[in-house]
Amino acid sequence: MFLEGKTALITGAGSGFGQKMAIAFAAKGANLVLNDINESGLEETRNLVLKQSNTQILLIKADVSNSEEVNEMAKKTFETFDNVFLLVNNAGIDGGLYTALKAKEEVYDKVFAINVKGPLNVTKAFFRRMKRQKQFQPISGKIINIASVAGTPNGANPMLGIYSASKAALIAFTRLFALELGPSNITVNAISPGVFLTPIYNNDPKLIRQFLETRNVKIPIDRIGEAEWVADLALFLASPTADYITGQNLIVDGGMSISINKL
């Protein structure tokens, strides 16, 4: 129960990775702040968590791309809990199947607002309070950014051009945050999933297989990812075992990104 007495805030917690991470963190004792713009999804996540764990949960509807709403979320959080030990920037959108040069300006603006400015807004709203959490020494807090293989050099996807660029930016911010917050004993890491059965693919394995075939992509471990596996990796990063890991991007993709143009 290494998260007992600690609060985990998860953005995009109404479905997919966020939902599974909420369940996983609560099972290790964490109180939860669950954020999304989808209120029904948040309620579903809360119900799933409470079926397995007895924990305190705060639901907050807020758009992470709006700094005023994020600052209000921070205010509500600290009116209910005395800490945020674990901050997970998970909220994100794909923006559609467009190459970068064909994507409209509003697609760029929306994807970067949520996928890049969102994590920046949330981190800025919470890092000062996290720095003062001396009760959790040797680590005052942990930040996990959910990026994507599409943001890595091998995984850059021209059919998700703006999305790929946004996730590359989030990976870069992960390193920058780690450098800036390391002296305050806050670790910052990213997780980059490959193809997973999540709402971003309409939870449809056939759609995923079709997507892989059209790009002639093969996965060495020939299985589509389960959202629980990302939650398990996040749980590792949240644990004391990972206290000396920071500034890293952990790729979980069954080997897909190393196999491109090789298999």
N, C-alpha and C positions, 0 to 999 in steps of 0.2 A: 504493500500500500504506500508506495513512495511518493504519491501525489496527495496524500492525506494532509489537510490543512492548507492546501494550495488551490488557487483558482486558475482555471484554464479558459481563455477566451478564444473562440473559434469563429472566424468570419465564414460566410457561405455554409453555415451549419445545417441548412434546411434539406440537404440531400447529399448524395455521393460521398466523397472523401470526408467532408465535414461531419456528416452524420455518423460515419463509422468511427471517426476520431473521438467524437463526443462519447460514444458508448465505451470505447477503449479507455479513455482518460478517467471516466467516472468509475470504471471497474477497479482502478488503482487509487481511488479515494478522492479524486479532484471534485471541487465544486465547479460549476460551469456557467459561463456567460456565452450564450449562443446568439449569433447575429446572422441575419439574412434580410433580404427584402421580401421574401416569401414567408408570410406569417403562418400559413397552413403547414408548410414544410418544417418550420421551427417547432410547431406543436407536435408534429409527427415525431421529430427527433426527440423531443422531451419525453413523449410517451414511451418510445423505444428504450430510452435510457432508464426510465423509472421502473420498467419491467424487470431490469437486471440489477439496478443499483439504487441505494437510498442516499441521495445527494441533493444539495441545494442547486437549483437551476434558475437563472435569470434569462429571459428572452428579450432581445432588443431588435426591433426592426430599424434598420438604418442603411443608407446607401454609402458604402465606403468611399466612393469618389467625391462625396460632399463633406468637406472638413468640418462644417458646423454640426452636421449630424453625427460625425465621428466623435467630436469633442463632447457632445451631449451624451453619447454612449459611454464615454469615459466617466463622465459625471455620475451617471446612473450606476455604473459598475461599482464605483468606490463609495456610493451611498449604501450599497448592499454588502460588498466584500471589502476586506482590508488589504487585499493583495491581488495582483495578477502575476503569477509566477510563469505561466506558459501562455504565449501569444502566438496564435496560428493564423497567418495571413493566407487563407484558403480561397476566398471569394474570387471568382474569375469567369470570364466568358470567352468563347472562341471567335466570335465575330463573323462567322460564315466562311465558305470556301472561296476565297479570293486570293489571287497573287497580289503581292504588295503594290505593284504599279497599277493594278486595275481596281483596287479597293477605293471606295469613296472616302472623302475626308471625314465624313461623320462616322464611318466605321473605325477609322484610325482613332478619332477622338474618343469614341466610346470604349474601345478595347483598351487603350492606354489609360484612360481615366479609371477604369475598374481594376485592370491587371497590374498597373504600375503605380499610379497616383494613389490608389486605394491602400495598398500595403504601406506606402510612405505616410499617408494620412494617419493610419492606425498606429504605426510604430511611433510617429511623432507625438501622438496623443497619450501614449502609455510609457515611453521609455524613462522619463524622468522619475516617475513613481517607482518603476521597477528597479532603478539604480539605488533607491533608498531602502530596499528590502533586505536589510542586513541579517534578518532572522533566518534567512535561507542559506547562509554561507556554507560552503565556499562559492556557490553560484547564486546570484541575486535574482536571476530570471533567465528565461529561454525564449527565443523567437524562432519559429519555423515558418519558412515561406514555401508554399506549394507552387513550384514552377512547372516545367514540362521538358521532356526530351526534345520537343520542338524548339526549345530555346538553346540547345547545345549545338556545337559545330556539326557533329555527325547527324543530328536529328532535325536540323533546320528544314522546314517543309514549305516549299514554294506555294502550295495550295492553301496554306494557312499563314500567308506571309506576314500580316500584321500581328497575328497571334504569336508567331514564332519570335518576332522582334520584341514583343512585349515581355515574353518569358525570358528572353536573353537579357533584357533590361532588369528584370526582377532578380536574376542570378547575379548580375553585376551589383545590384543594390545589396544583395545578401553579403557579398564580400566587403562592401563599403560599411555596412552596418556593423559587421563583425569587427572590423578595424576600429571603428569609432566607439563601440560599446564594450569591447574586450576589457579595457582597463577598469570598467565598472562591474566586471564579473558577470556580464550577460553574454551568453552564447547565441550566435545567429547562424542558422544553417538552412539549406534549401533541400527539398525533395523534388526530383524530376521524374514523374511517372511516364511510362510509355502509353500503350493502348490499354485502357481499362474499361470495364463494364460500368459506365457511369452515365448520368443524364446528358453529358456533353456529346455522347454517342447514342442518345435516346435509349440507353440500356439494351441495345440491340446487337448481339454478337454477329448476326449476318451482315449488318451495316459495317461493322468493324472489319470483317473478313473481306468484304468488297473493297473497302478503302485500302487495305493492305495489298490486295491483288492489283488494283489499278496502278499502284506505285511500285509494284514488284518488290515489296518489302517482305522479308521473312524473319520470323522470330526463332532464334535457336532453341529456346525452351518454348515449344510451340503451343502456348496457352495464352488466352486473353486474361489480362490481370483482373484480380478481384479487389474491390475497394478496401477490404479488410487488410490487405497486404501493405497498403500505404499507411493505414492506421497503425499497424504493427511497427513499421519503421519510425513513424512519428513517436510512438511510445518508447522506442529505444532512445531516440534523441532526447526525450523528456526525462529519461532515467539518469541516475547518478553515473551509470556506466559511460555515458557520453559527455560527462562534464568537461573533458579536455578536448572536445571536438568543436571547432567553430570555423566559420567561413567556408564551409564545404557544401558541395552540391552532390547529393546522393542520388544516383540514377537507379531506378527500379523499373526495368523494361524487358526482362527476360533475355537480354542480350541484343535487342533489336538495333540499338544505335551502333553497336560494334559490327553488326552483320551487314549493314547497308552497303551495297555494291560489292559484297564479298561472297554471299551465298546464292 
